[in-house]
Amino acid sequence: MKPFASDAFFLGPKSENAAWVRAEFQAILDHWFDWRRSLFMDDPSPLSPERRLSVDFLKEREQLAQQLRSLREMLCSEVPKYTPRYNGHMVSELSLPALFGHFATLLHNPNNTSKEAARVGAQMEVEAIAMLAEMVGFDPGQAQGHFTGGGTIANFEAVWRARYRLDHLLALALYKAENGGDRFDAFETAHMGWDAYNRESDGLDVDAMRACSGVLGNPFEYAERMTAATGRPWRGPVLLTPGNKHFSWKKATNVFGMGEEAFWTSPLDNQGRLDPDGLQDQIDRAREAGRPVLAVVSVAGTTEAGEIDSVDRVHSLLEKERSGGIDIWHHVDAAYGGFFCTMLGGESETALSPGSRAALRAIRTADSVTLDPHKLGYVPYACGAFLTRDTQAYVSSSFQALYIDRAISNDKWACTLEGSRSAAGAAATWLTGKTMGYGPERFGQMLAGTIEIRAKIQSVLETEIDGVNCIPADTNILCFHLAVAGEALSAANARTKSVFAKFQQDPNFSISQTILTDESYPALIESHVAKYNGVKDCDQLVLLRCVFMNPFWSNDAVRAALIPEFVASLRNHLN
Ligand SMILES: *Cc1c(COP(=O)(O)O)cnc(C)c1O
């Protein structure tokens, strides 16, 4: 496979493209200056030439220049994340379309909370969300969404909406039970879906139903009423996430007042991916406990190892439940891996396993999706995105459908967790879509190149350095452990940790460390240790982690110079 030459879309590690990039930045500034001059031309200027040459003015200017110089100097010590030597976390060189889009929009400072403060920004957001929707396979005419401060907030948006739906269904049942109806089963009821809600709530008094909302009412009183109406102690819903989940899910149960107890993790298989059978067991457990499932989460691109859960198998399982009348919200946390969907349909999709491809193709079946353009979108911080498959799933407020119209046709403030929101991320994502596109020709091929370099470096390390043991990798993240055949896991962990400590002191390469535990990864750890006939004497697996995102790893000269140097560094730190 010939890697896509993304050379015109990045500045280059040595600022090779500086000359024309400078001209583009200059053009953005000139345009901004001219735009201001062109409006309200007859207004008086408050800054006369005399004023701008006065002593106190020049003094202020000099002070600003001086402090700006020291800011620039301080930034020299910032982590150099643009170079292929940086493989630490989920960030790398920013793309030029993203930088230009972000910077040009920043100067106009649109606030996408309202079209009154963002005429162009709001429109750009609509278009950029449609591009991302198409990328994950949603019908862009149906899908809804908005940009967020990051993946964490996007995940919270999903919990908020899943809770909104669940609250409506339970309020309806509670209303009926308290008005002469029968006791109800909270699990069955909470998963009836919007169609059933619309059918059964038709003609009922909305205010009376509002008085049965657990989101609006006093939670303690609500629990007593639910206990009476269901005939069993009300314990609230649970959130089902796989053990490989991001920490944001636990935060969500905390913030939404569910109690962290309501955060149930489904087991992982020995590859570190969600085990659908284990998920089914958790759903059945919730059913038996009479506790609704707020949402089932699957992860496309885990934070630890970039692995892709079988979204397709989770979907099949949930379809089976749905055919039995149990409609469970499915959210795909594709904060990291969603952009791998750009590879689908192109020649380069073979860089992904058939299982990963099937999983990515199934994202389109989810109710909602989290994406992080500030990770594999090569967009500046802070830029996450939350998408729903359709309008119905996007609706949220405290209760009732008053906000539906607003959600679709008007300002976003009522249906976003955040208030003021910059349009810069939307613009960065938009310009990237207009140039690189979110399809297999450019973007997908670039990401295929990052998976290929991960595979390449993995094979070099495994061949050249004794004791390198990698865990399964689906994408461009490589996690490995340094072990001697037959030794105790704790000894290998200690060695791996000490090598990481040496990398932290080594300015030449940045990598990270991650620790998997038996709590989430028992099967993976056991099979990993078995691979080198180790003795499993502790509950942790310490791994070195490299995130190969940098597009210039595709370059032959870069590879020829840096791969041997990286191998030498690792060998050196091992001794
Ligand atoms: C990074 C990440 C998040 C959180 O995103 P932030 O942008 O850091 O808030 C959530 N889920 C997964 C899988 C992630 O990789």
The ligand as a MOL file (V3000), in Angstrom:
LIG
                    3D

  0  0  0     0  0            999 V3000
M  V30 BEGIN CTAB
M  V30 COUNTS 15 15 0 0 0
M  V30 BEGIN ATOM
M  V30 1 C -10.2810 10.5760 25.0770 0
M  V30 2 C -11.4670 9.7450 25.3260 0
M  V30 3 C -12.5840 10.2420 26.0140 0
M  V30 4 C -12.6020 11.5970 26.6680 0
M  V30 5 O -12.3740 12.6070 25.8200 0
M  V30 6 P -11.8060 14.0420 26.2750 0
M  V30 7 O -11.7930 14.7410 24.9800 0
M  V30 8 O -10.4620 13.8170 26.8700 0
M  V30 9 O -12.7890 14.6100 27.2370 0
M  V30 10 C -13.6740 9.4180 26.1470 0
M  V30 11 N -13.6770 8.1820 25.6420 0
M  V30 12 C -12.6200 7.6590 24.9870 0
M  V30 13 C -12.6950 6.2700 24.4370 0
M  V30 14 C -11.4780 8.4340 24.8040 0
M  V30 15 O -10.4120 7.9090 24.1560 0
M  V30 END ATOM
M  V30 BEGIN BOND
M  V30 1 1 1 2
M  V30 2 1 2 3
M  V30 3 2 2 14
M  V30 4 1 3 4
M  V30 5 2 3 10
M  V30 6 1 4 5
M  V30 7 1 5 6
M  V30 8 2 6 7
M  V30 9 1 6 8
M  V30 10 1 6 9
M  V30 11 1 10 11
M  V30 12 2 11 12
M  V30 13 1 12 13
M  V30 14 1 12 14
M  V30 15 1 14 15
M  V30 END BOND
M  V30 END CTAB
M  END
